[in-house]
Amino acid sequence: MKKGFVYTSVLLVLALLLSACGNNGNESNGGDSAPNNGGNAAATGNLLEDIKSSGTLRVGTEGTYAPFTFHDQNGKLTGFDVEIAEEVAKRLGVKAEFIETKWDGMFAGLDAKRFDLVANQVSINDDRKKKYDFSNPYIVSKAVLMVREDNKEIQKLDDLKGKKSGQSLTSDLGEIAKSHGAEIVPVDGFNQAMELLISKRIDATINDSLSYLDFKKQRPDVPVIVVDETDNASESALLMNKGNPELVEAVNKALAEMKSDGTYLEISNKWFGEDVSK
């Protein structure tokens, strides 16, 4: 009798364990069907509404690219793009939360929905337009070729052939350097490129003309000069994932209002002394 009772009890316990495992599996599958993307990850299917609901616009930016996005002497994140993004967020009725990311990881961060848009002087090109949506452009500038003052071998873009040029690997500027035959030395951003150039570890760098002007304003004695520039100016804009037309429309509306009421010009004059949208 005791053996029969024990045998029956064992079977009962096993049945209960199997039932519990089955229930846990069902709960796990249910969780996997609703992935957690974090932040404002389109809980309603409308990213703009999610941003307004959370009260936060998550902005990807470098924080190392003066005068667009950098830290001042007190360590505060500031710059032209930072102020533009803050004003856009304000007009959406929310606050900007900046998520600092190296440039070469910026697009991956947007893909992973770590932020809602990128404010980092992102130039508009056809390849990016295939995958992402841009706001209307708010910066127009040219790329310039910079060398040390004592460099007499590089005087134009075509002289880059076989020379070392410090560039971010995923930037349009790097593609310009490659197209002229340069050997690309990877850098994290503008500041590192300039330090390598000053120390003669690279021969040149191609970067934005506005960044160069700000750099010389901050460090006028540094022996770096511009020797050439691209023929065509490039346009830069705020970058967003495709599939969010409401957000793109709202951002464009905010930018248009900023230009109309003089806010954009005020920010532009503060950083560059002129309207850089033309």
N, C-alpha and C positions, 0 to 999 in steps of 0.2 A: 504493500500500500504506500509506504513511504517513498519507494523508488518511483512509483507511478506519479505520486504527488510532485516529487522533485522534477521529473521529466516534463510534466504539464506546466509547471512554473517556469522552467527554462524556456519552453516554447512561447509562453505568454510574454516573457521579458523580451525575447528576440522580436516578436511581432510588434511590440511597443517601440523598440529601437528603430526598426525598419520604417515604421509610420512616421517617427520623428524626423528621420533622415529625409524622407520624401517631402515633408512639409518644409524643411529647411531649403531643399533644392528649389521648390516653387518660389519661396521668398527671394532667393538669390536671383533667379531668372527675372522676377518682377523688377528687382533693382536694376539689373543690367539693361532693361528696356528703356530706362529713363536716365541716360548718362548725365553726370554732373560736370558741366563745363565751367562752373564757377562764375562769379561776377554777374554781368548782365547778359548771360548766355541765352537770349531769346526764349525766355520761359513762356511768353505769350505768342511767339512767332512774329513779334514786332519789336525789333531791338530798340527803336526810339521810345516806345512805351515802357519797356523794361528799364531804360536809362532814367526816364522821368520817375518811374516808380521807386527806383533805388536812390535817386537823388544824386547820382554820381556818373560822370562821363570819364571812362578810363582811357587815358591817353598814353600811347607808347612814344618814348622820346629818348635820345641818347644821354643828354646831360653833359656832354663833353664837346659840343660843337658850337663854339662861340661864333657870332653873336646870336645864334638861333636858339640854342638850348645848352645851358652851361650853369655852373655854380659860381656865384659871386664870392667876394672875399670873406663873407660871413657864412658861406656854405649853402646859401639859399639858391634853389633852382630858379633860373630866370632866363630871359632871352626873348627875341622877337617871336619865335614860334610858340614859346610858352605863353606869352601874353595874348597871342591870337587865340590859342586853344582855350585859355581861361575866359576870354570874352565870348567865344562861341558857346562854351558851357553855360555861362551866365545867361545868355539869350535863349538857351534851351530850358532855363529854369533849374539848373543843377550846378554842382561844383565839379571842377576838373580834378581828377586824381591821376598823378603822373607816375608811370611805371617805367623806370629807367632801364634801358636795354641796349646792348651793343648793336651797332648798325647791322652787322652780319647776322644777327639773330632777330632783327626787327620783323621781317616778313613771316618768319616761323612763329613768332609770338602772336602776330595778327591771325595767322592761320589757326592757331590753337585757341583763339578767342580770349587771350590774356588781356587784351584791351579792345576798345570799341573803334578807335581810329589811331592813326599815327600822325604826329605833328613833328616833322624833322626835316623840313625842306626836301620833301620827296619829289624828285623830278618826274614828270609825266612822260611815259614812253609807251609804245605799242605793246610790248611784251607784258608790261604791268597791267595795261588796260584790259588784256585778255582775262586776267585772273581777279583783278580788283576794281573797285569803283573809286574815282577821284572826285573831290569837290571841284568847284570852279577854281582856277589858278589864282594864287594871291601873291606870288613872287615871280619876277622875271629877271634872270641874270645870265651871265656868261661864265664859262669855265676858263680859267687862266693857267698858264704854265709857269711855275715858280722854280727858281734855281738860286744858288748862292751868288753873291755879287762877283766872286772871283772865278766863277765858272764861265769860261769863254767858248767851250765846246758846244753848249746847248743854247741856241739863240732862237729856235723856232721848234714847233711841234715835231717836224720831220727829223730833227736832230736827236730825238729820243731813241732811235733804233739802237738796240743793244745796251742801252743805259738803264740804270735802276731807278724805278719810279715808285714812290710809296703811295699805295692806294688801298681803300677798302675793297674787298674782293667782290662784293655784290653791287657796287655803285656804278652808275653810268660813267663816272669820271675814270674809273679803272678801264672800262671798255674803250674810252678815247685813247688812253695811254697804250693799251694793247694794239689798237689799230695803227698806231705810229711806230710799232716795233719795240716798245719798251719791255724790259724785264720787270714784272710786277713784284714788289716787296709788300707783303700784306701788313696793313696797319689797322688799328682799332678805330681810328678817326683822324680828324684834322690835326689835333694837338700832337699826336704821336708822329704824324707825317712831318710836321714842322720841326720837331725835336730831332728826328733822324736826319733831316735836311741840314739843319744847323751844324750837327756833329759830323757831317760828311759821310754818313752811313748809307745814304741814298744820293742819287745825282739830281733828282727833281721830284716834283709832285704836281699833279693837276688837281685844282680845287676851285671852289666857288669864288668869284671875284669879290663878293660882299664879305666873305670870311677873311680874305686877304686884307681888305681895307680895314676891317676891324682889328685884325692882328697887328698891322703896322701902327694903328692908332694906339694900341695898348703897349706895343714894344717897338718903338720907332727906330731904335739903334740896331736891331737885328739885321744882319747882312743878307737879306733875302729880297729878291726883286722878281717882278713879272717880266717875262721876255716875249710871250705870245699869248694869244687867246683864240677861242673857237670862233668860227664865223657866225654861227647861229646861237641866239639866246635860248635858254631852256625855261620852261614854265614849271613851277612847283605847286603842289596842292596837298590838302589833307587826304590821307589814304584810308579806305574802308573796305571791309569784305563785301563781295557782291551779295545780292539778295536782301538788301536793306534800303529800298528806295525811299522810305519815309525819313530815315536818318540823313541820307544824302540831300534830300530836298530841304530838310530843316537846317542843315549845316550851310547849304548854299544861301538860304534865306538870311541866316545870321550874318554871313560874310557880306551879302549885298547891303544889308542894313548898316553894317559897320562902315562900309565905304560911303554910303549915302549920308550918314549923320556925322562923318568926320572922325569917327573913332579909329578907323584903320589908318588914316593919314597921321593921326596923332601918335600912334604906336610906331609907324614907319619912320616918322621924323625923329622920334626918340632914339631909335637904334641906328638909322642910316643918314638922317638929315635930308631925306627925299622920299618920294613915293616910289617904292620898289615893285609896284604891281604893273608898271608900264614898261 
